[in-house]
């Protein structure tokens, strides 16, 4: 009969001298007797606990079969890497899980002796060293992974083979070393080596088909193979049992769907539709002043609203913003490969005018919004898929700063290649143009953060990208705001409108009589630059001239308001 004191003695010696079992066959040999002892204990345990008999007998038969197929001498037994690595893995990975399974129902006699086994001397370093050694000889001798897994070494076929759990452990080890390509080979071999009759044990050991597919999907994701990763994760969900956790796989499958669309957006595969009910038009809603100086609006989406305003930022303003921030740019966010700097609303005359223009254009009161921020993206600079809105727990003011109702992004430069704006959930991607402004809603009609507003910035391939980002206000003051037919909420500012009318009137040199304002070409009035200039006159003659010019402008714009955009 086997002396069961030997395993305890050997493990005690290992702890005392702090040796590592995987360093030599001599030190690994005692593990064979540990496994022999566990086989005996499992046989007794299976007889006493009928509720767990099926699972435990599978363990017992599987391990006993391995042991019987090898030589009797332990040192000779572990000299074969097809035996030594699985042994190392079983002792480190399988045996502790088996003991944990057994402890769920404590018993006496043989069961207690079985549970008294202490395997803590077998460390994570041991399994790492064993896996490293296994991979090393495969690489040095250029052995085929499939042949090795099925027991063939250098042309000689042995009666040992690697299990699905063994191959999964090797794949996981390689993935931790960032050797994704090799890891995928072993993970796929784990699926090939999978035996249906071992399914209860594999689920207990967390090496079921579902878990192998999940690991494969995560590895492929780290290699940026998005389609293959999505396929593997879907397989993980398909093979999962009711006891398996699929929350991670489901979450990643949803995210990968957005990532795949985002990649297509970046590659220009989702151009803006030419035949659409959306249209390019003059935007004059919101601020009363926009009726005098409407802006070019290209409406990209209705729900949620996404609008691209053309010719919003003049070249002088772009240069001023870059000048004000160039020496203060710094990296602040780990998930954004760019440098940024904040700009005070009164940093310069250009910034003051631009700040007021954004308020007129969007209808937002920027008094309580986040500071204007300039971003600079270099080669490969990007912004990952994200939402600009975080749902508050309660709709009680003051709202959290992350609850942004809308976002305004102004483009200060042209990117030679790459740098597209991307809305993955809406399959919208386009290349921004310098001087334009992109505005989108982050909340739906109920005030909840809208998942459809997911957005990203594609990597810059050639050139540099400068943006000005404006975070929308947090919440809406219903007492001061009215919903208009424009892109959002519009504030009616009668006093501001009258002051501007007076400024325009004085700029025209008029002191009395009727005043008419018509839309003209691009220009500047009283220090305020807008997308279009104005023709201002007094009296009947100038009114006719203004209307004539407005008609000419309307005709030309109706033919090409979004030309070259």
Residue pairs with C-beta under 8 A, 6 or more apart in sequence:
2 33
2 36
2 37
2 40
4 37
4 40
4 113
6 30
6 33
6 37
7 30
7 33
7 34
7 37
7 117
8 117
8 118
10 30
10 31
10 33
10 34
11 30
11 34
11 118
11 119
11 121
13 19
14 21
14 27
14 30
14 121
15 121
19 27
20 27
20 123
20 125
20 126
20 129
21 27
21 28
21 30
21 31
21 88
21 91
21 122
21 126
22 28
22 88
22 126
22 127
22 129
22 130
22 133
23 129
25 75
25 78
25 79
25 84
26 75
28 78
28 84
28 87
28 88
29 74
29 75
29 77
29 78
30 74
31 78
31 87
31 88
31 91
31 122
32 67
32 74
32 77
32 78
32 87
33 74
34 91
34 117
34 119
35 63
35 67
35 87
35 90
35 91
36 67
37 117
38 63
38 95
38 98
38 114
38 117
39 60
39 63
39 64
39 67
41 110
41 111
41 113
41 114
41 117
42 56
42 57
42 59
42 60
42 63
42 98
42 114
43 60
44 109
44 110
44 111
44 114
45 52
45 56
45 102
45 110
45 111
45 114
46 52
46 53
46 56
46 57
46 60
47 53
48 107
48 109
48 110
48 111
49 56
49 105
49 107
49 111
51 105
52 101
52 102
52 105
54 200
55 101
55 200
55 201
55 204
56 102
58 197
58 198
58 200
58 201
59 94
59 98
59 201
62 198
62 201
63 90
66 83
66 86
66 87
66 160
69 159
69 160
70 77
70 80
70 83
70 160
71 77
77 83
78 84
78 87
80 153
80 158
80 160
81 133
81 134
81 137
81 153
82 148
82 151
82 153
82 158
82 160
82 161
82 162
83 160
84 130
85 130
85 131
85 133
85 134
85 162
85 166
85 170
86 160
86 162
86 163
86 166
88 126
88 127
88 130
89 127
89 130
89 131
89 165
89 166
89 169
91 119
91 122
92 122
92 123
92 124
92 126
92 127
93 127
93 165
93 169
93 205
94 165
94 205
95 117
95 119
95 122
96 119
97 204
97 205
97 206
98 204
99 114
99 115
99 117
99 119
101 204
102 111
102 114
102 115
103 115
106 112
106 115
127 169
128 173
131 169
131 170
131 173
132 173
134 170
135 170
135 173
135 174
135 182
137 143
138 145
138 148
141 154
143 153
143 154
144 152
145 185
145 186
145 189
146 189
146 192
147 153
148 162
149 161
149 162
149 166
149 167
149 186
149 189
149 192
149 193
150 161
150 162
150 193
151 157
151 158
151 159
151 160
151 161
151 162
152 158
161 193
162 170
162 189
162 193
163 193
163 195
163 198
164 190
164 191
164 193
164 194
164 195
164 198
164 202
164 207
164 212
165 190
165 202
165 205
165 207
166 190
166 193
167 186
167 187
167 189
167 190
167 193
168 186
168 187
168 190
168 207
168 211
168 212
168 215
170 186
171 183
171 184
171 185
171 186
171 187
171 189
171 190
171 215
171 216
171 219
172 183
172 215
173 183
174 180
174 182
174 183
174 186
175 183
175 215
175 218
175 219
175 222
178 222
180 219
180 220
180 222
180 223
181 223
183 219
184 216
184 219
184 220
184 223
187 212
187 215
187 216
187 219
188 216
190 207
190 212
191 209
191 212
191 213
191 216
194 202
194 209
194 212
199 208
202 208
202 209
203 241
203 243
203 244
208 239
208 241
208 244
209 235
209 239
210 236
210 237
210 239
210 240
210 241
210 244
210 246
211 236
211 244
213 232
213 233
213 235
213 236
213 239
214 232
214 233
214 236
214 248
214 249
216 232
217 229
217 230
217 231
217 232
217 233
217 235
217 236
217 249
217 252
218 229
218 252
220 228
220 229
220 232
221 229
221 252
221 256
226 256
226 259
226 260
226 263
227 260
229 252
229 256
230 253
230 256
230 257
230 260
233 249
233 252
233 253
233 256
234 249
234 253
236 246
236 249
237 246
237 249
237 250
237 253
240 246
240 249
255 385
258 385
258 424
258 425
258 454
259 385
259 424
261 270
261 424
261 425
261 427
262 385
262 422
262 424
262 429
262 456
262 458
264 270
264 427
264 429
265 420
265 422
265 423
265 424
265 427
265 428
265 429
265 458
266 418
266 420
266 422
266 429
266 458
266 459
268 420
268 429
268 431
269 429
270 427
270 428
270 429
271 429
271 430
272 300
272 428
272 430
278 299
278 300
278 301
278 302
279 299
280 296
280 297
280 298
280 299
280 561
280 562
281 297
281 299
281 561
282 294
282 295
282 296
282 297
282 519
282 557
282 561
283 290
283 294
283 295
283 296
283 297
283 307
283 309
283 361
283 486
283 487
284 290
284 291
284 294
285 484
285 485
285 486
285 490
286 360
286 361
286 362
286 363
286 484
286 486
286 488
286 490
286 491
287 359
287 360
287 361
287 363
287 490
287 491
287 493
287 496
287 497
288 492
288 493
288 494
288 497
289 360
289 496
289 497
289 500
290 360
290 361
292 500
292 504
292 517
292 519
292 534
293 519
293 525
293 530
293 531
293 532
293 533
293 534
294 519
294 531
294 532
295 309
295 310
295 311
295 312
295 361
295 530
295 531
295 532
296 309
296 310
296 311
296 531
296 557
296 561
296 562
297 307
297 308
297 309
297 310
297 487
298 307
298 308
298 309
298 310
298 561
298 562
298 565
299 305
299 306
299 307
299 308
299 487
300 306
300 307
300 308
300 428
300 430
301 423
301 426
301 428
301 440
303 444
303 452
304 440
304 441
304 442
304 443
304 444
304 450
304 452
304 453
305 439
305 440
305 441
305 487
305 488
306 423
306 426
306 428
306 438
306 439
306 440
306 441
307 438
307 439
307 440
307 487
308 430
308 432
308 436
308 437
308 438
308 439
308 565
309 361
309 436
309 437
309 438
309 439
309 531
310 433
310 435
310 436
310 531
310 561
310 562
310 565
311 435
311 436
311 522
311 531
312 357
312 361
312 410
312 435
312 436
312 437
312 531
313 354
313 410
313 411
313 412
313 434
313 435
313 436
313 437
313 468
314 435
314 529
315 435
316 350
317 350
317 351
317 353
317 354
317 529
318 412
318 413
318 434
318 435
318 466
320 348
320 350
320 351
321 343
321 350
321 351
321 354
321 374
321 412
321 466
321 468
322 374
322 412
322 413
322 466
324 341
324 343
324 347
324 348
324 351
324 374
325 341
325 343
325 374
325 376
328 341
329 339
329 340
329 341
329 374
329 376
330 339
330 340
330 341
331 338
331 339
331 340
332 340
333 340
335 384
335 386
336 375
336 383
336 384
337 377
337 378
337 380
337 381
337 382
337 383
338 375
338 376
338 377
338 378
338 381
338 383
339 375
339 376
340 373
340 374
340 375
340 376
341 373
341 374
342 371
342 372
342 373
342 374
343 351
343 371
343 372
343 373
343 374
343 468
344 351
344 371
344 372
345 351
345 352
345 355
345 366
345 371
345 372
346 352
349 527
351 372
353 527
353 528
353 529
354 410
354 468
355 366
355 372
356 528
357 528
357 529
357 530
358 364
358 366
358 408
358 410
358 437
358 470
359 365
359 366
361 408
361 437
361 439
362 406
362 408
362 439
362 472
362 487
362 488
363 481
363 484
363 486
363 487
363 488
363 489
363 490
363 491
364 405
364 406
364 408
364 472
364 473
364 488
364 489
365 473
365 477
365 480
365 491
366 470
366 473
368 473
368 474
369 470
369 471
369 472
369 473
369 474
370 401
370 404
370 470
370 471
372 468
372 469
372 470
373 468
373 469
373 470
374 412
374 466
374 467
374 468
374 469
375 465
375 466
375 467
375 468
375 469
376 464
376 465
376 466
377 383
377 419
377 457
377 460
377 464
377 465
377 466
377 467
378 460
378 464
379 460
379 461
379 462
380 459
380 460
380 461
381 419
381 457
381 459
381 460
381 465
382 456
382 457
382 458
382 459
382 460
383 456
383 457
384 456
385 422
385 424
385 454
385 455
385 456
386 454
386 455
386 456
387 442
387 449
387 451
387 453
387 454
387 455
388 404
388 407
388 442
388 453
388 455
388 471
389 402
389 403
389 404
389 405
389 442
389 443
389 449
389 450
389 453
390 400
390 402
390 403
390 449
391 403
391 448
391 449
392 399
392 400
392 403
395 447
395 475
397 475
398 474
398 475
399 474
399 475
400 474
401 474
403 449
403 474
403 475
404 442
404 471
404 472
404 473
404 474
405 441
405 442
405 443
405 472
405 473
405 474
405 475
405 476
405 488
406 439
406 440
406 441
406 442
406 443
406 472
406 473
406 488
407 439
407 440
407 442
407 455
407 469
407 470
407 471
407 472
408 437
408 438
408 439
408 469
408 470
408 472
409 421
409 437
409 438
409 439
409 467
409 468
409 469
409 470
410 436
410 437
410 438
410 467
410 468
410 469
410 470
411 432
411 433
411 434
411 435
411 436
411 437
411 438
411 465
411 466
411 467
412 434
412 466
412 467
412 468
413 434
413 463
413 464
413 465
413 466
414 433
414 434
414 463
415 431
415 432
415 460
415 462
415 463
415 464
415 465
416 461
416 462
416 463
417 460
417 461
417 462
417 463
418 458
418 459
418 460
418 461
418 462
418 463
419 431
419 432
419 457
419 458
419 459
419 460
419 461
419 463
419 465
420 429
420 430
420 431
420 432
420 457
420 458
421 429
421 430
421 431
421 432
421 438
421 455
421 457
421 458
422 428
422 429
422 455
422 456
422 457
422 458
423 429
423 440
423 452
423 453
423 454
423 455
423 456
424 454
424 455
424 456
425 451
425 452
425 453
425 454
426 452
429 458
432 438
433 564
433 565
436 565
439 487
439 488
440 453
440 455
441 450
441 453
441 487
441 488
442 449
442 450
442 453
442 472
443 449
443 450
443 453
444 450
457 465
476 489
480 491
481 489
481 490
481 491
482 489
482 490
482 491
482 492
483 489
483 490
484 490
500 526
500 528
501 515
501 517
503 525
503 526
503 528
504 517
504 525
504 526
504 534
504 536
505 515
505 536
505 538
506 526
507 525
507 526
507 536
508 515
508 536
508 537
508 538
510 536
510 537
510 538
512 538
513 538
513 539
514 538
514 539
514 540
514 543
515 536
515 537
515 538
516 536
516 537
516 538
516 542
516 543
516 546
516 547
517 534
517 535
517 536
517 546
518 534
518 535
518 546
518 547
518 549
518 550
518 553
519 532
519 534
519 535
519 549
519 550
519 553
519 554
520 532
520 533
520 534
520 535
520 549
520 550
520 553
521 532
521 533
521 553
522 531
522 532
522 533
523 529
523 532
523 533
523 534
524 533
525 533
525 534
525 536
532 553
535 542
535 545
535 546
535 549
535 550
536 542
536 546
537 543
537 545
537 546
